[in-house]
Structure formats: structure tokens, C-alpha cells
Amino acid sequence: MAVDRDHVLRSAAALLTRKSTSTMDEVAKAAGISRATLHRHFSGRDALVRALELLGIAECEAALDAARLDEAPASEAVRRLVREIEPAAGLLAFLYTENQLFEGEEQNDGWARIDARISALFRRGQQNGEFRIDLTPAWLTEALFGLLASAAWMVQSGKGAPKDFHHMTVELLLGGALRHSEQPREES
């Protein structure tokens, strides 16, 4: 019987987004295969996480394409992006906590491509006068990732309703990022 690698990855992603400390035995059980079969496909947890990273990058890039980031006002593109990336938010939340993915020379170039595309969206919004210029595009990009992860955790834990994911994420991000006629001044 052939093992469907995509099924195994998606089963692992579903489990690990709910319980990031799951063992390889638990991952195998969730995928409906033996630990030995899982080990034949992924030599260990690190190999599994790296495969999930590739899946996460692919899903992010597909969401970025579907969101049409260069169309309409930048704030509308952000709304579309959150809607498109929502199905992958749980996986991204898990990957967001895997520090080894973002350190050292082994960092996947896919994350840099994703960051560049999202930063370009925020930069466009700043140039068009939609977004505050005192918040860097890199800061806004990381804030978006943080909010996506937090929203995914809220929904998975039952503390937030799935129907609120998009609204809460977008409104909090844009509520802080949008340029208002008079920006409050920081007190010295």
C-alpha cells in the first residue's frame, strides 16, 4: 500500500497545530500509519518540520498570488491576503514557533520571498498615503504574521470563533497601520 505523502503532511500539520509537542508516534497515529512508515518518509522530527515548512511556504505563496497584492488599495489587498491565508494559519502558527527555521544559514529562501512580497504591499500602502510611515514595512509584516498566529491559536483553543478570524485580524492590524489625519504624538 502506497503512503500518500501529502496526506501524512496534512495530518501532521493538523495535529502539530493543535499540539506542537506531539511525538512522532502521535503523528503516525494521526496519519493512520505506523511509526516505521513515518520514519521511512521523515527521518525524524526535524525532517518532518522541514517538510511542513515547504508546505507552509507553498501555501503562503499561493495565498499571496490569489490575494492579488498589486490590485486596488493596499488596505483591500491586506483584507484579501488575510482571507486567502486563513486556511494555512494554523500551520503557519506552528511554523512560527519553530525557531530553527528562521536562524542560521539553513533558512529557506521562501520566507524571504514571502516577506519581500508582503513588505512591498505595506510599502505601496505607505507611498499611497494609506499606511503610517512611522511603522516600517518589515514591522508591519511581522505584525501580520504574529496576528495570524495568534488568531489561529485563539480559534484552535476555542477562545475565538472561526467566523471572527478575518475580522479580528484585519481590524487590529489595519486599526494600527492605517494613516489617520492626525497621528497621536509620543510623549517624551
N, C-alpha and C positions, 0 to 999 in steps of 0.2 A: 504494500500500500504506500503510495507516494504521499509525502507530507507537503501540504500547501504552506510554503514559507510565509506568504502574506497573511494567511490565517493565524499562524503562530505569532507573527509580529503584532498583529492587531489584538490578539488575545493577551499577549504580554503587555502591550500598551494599556489596554483596558484595566488589567489587574494592577500594574505599577502606578497608574494614575490614581487609583484608589488606595493602594498600599505600597508605597515606594520601597519598603523594606522587605518585600516578598522574596522568598528564596527561589532558587531555580526549580526545586521540587514543586513549589506552588505555581510557578509559571507553566511548567509542563502540565500539571493537572488542569489549569485553566484552559490550556490549548488542546487538551484531550489527547496528549501523547505521553510517552514515558520520558523520564529524565534522561535516559540514554539517547533517545531520539533527539531530544532538545540539544543535548551536548554534541551530537553529530553535526548539528546545524550551527550551533554557537558554542565555542569552546569554554565559555564562562560568562559571568555577568557582564564583564567589560565588553566582550564581543556582542552580546545581546544589546547592551546600551548603545554601542556604536551603530548597530543595525537600526535601532529605533531612532537614532539621530538622523540617519539618512532618510528614514520615513518622514520624520518631522520636518526636515528641510524641504523634501519634495512637496509635502502638504502645504507648507508655508509659501513656497514659490508658486504653487498652483493657486492658492488664495490671493496672492499678490497679483497674478495675471488676471484672475476673474474679477478682482476689485477695480480694474481699470484705473489705476492710480493717477494717470495723467489727464483724466476727464473731469470736467465740471470743477466746482470749487474744491479746494483741498479738504475742507471740513466734510463735504459729502463723500469724498474718496475715503476718508478715515471711517466714516459710518459704513461704507460698503466693505472696507477691509475687515472691520470687526465682525460683520455678518458672515463674510466668507471664511474667516479663520476660526470662527466659533467651533465647528466640529472637531478641529485639531487642538483646541485649547487645553484639554486635559493632558494630552501627550506633551504639549509644549510646557505645561506646568511641571510635569515630571522632569523633562529635559532641563528646564530652567534651574533645577536644584542639583543637577549633576555637574559639579564644578569642573571635573576633569575634561569636560567637553569644551570648556572655554579658556583653558590655560595651556600655555606651552606651545611648542611647535606642531603638535598634532591636531591643533584646532582646524576644523573643517572650514574650507573657504566658503561654503554655502552660507554660513552665518554672516560672514562679511558682506556677501551679495545681498542678503535679506536686509541687513542693517542699512546698507547703502541705498537700497530702494525706498525703505521707509523714511530714512533721513531726508532723502530727496523730496519726498512728499511734504514733510514738515517744512523744509527749506522753501519749497514752492509756496506753501501757505504763508510763510513769513514775507516772502517777496511780494505776494499779492495783498499783503496787509491784513490777512485773516488771523494769523497767529502771532502771539507775542514774540518779540525779538530778543527779550532778555532770557529766554529759555532756549538753549541750543538744540538743534535738531537731534543730536546724539542723546541728550537728556530726555527729550520727548519720546524718542524711540524706545529707550529703556523703560520709561514710564508706561508706555503702551504694553510692553512685554510683562511688566510687573502687574499691571491691571488685568491683563488676560489670564495670567497665572492665578491671581487672587480670585477672580470671578469663577474660574474653573474649580478652584478649591471650595469656594462657597457653595456652588451648585452640587458638587460631589458629596460634600458633608451634610447636605440638606439644610444648610443655613440660608440658602438663597434659592429662589425659584428659577428653573431653566429659562422661563419666559422673560426674566428680568436681566439675563446675561448681557444682551446687546445694549439695552437702555442704560443700565447702571455703568457699564464700562465706558461707553461713548460719552455719556453726560459728565462723568467725573473727569475724564481726560480732556474733553473739549471745554468743560467749565473752567479748567485751569489754563488751557492753552490758547483759547480764543482771545483776540485782542479786543479790549473794550476802549471806549473813547477816553476814559481817564483811568490810567493804571494806578493802583494804590502805591504809595511810596514806602520804601522800607525806612523804618526809624533807625537812626544812628545811635 
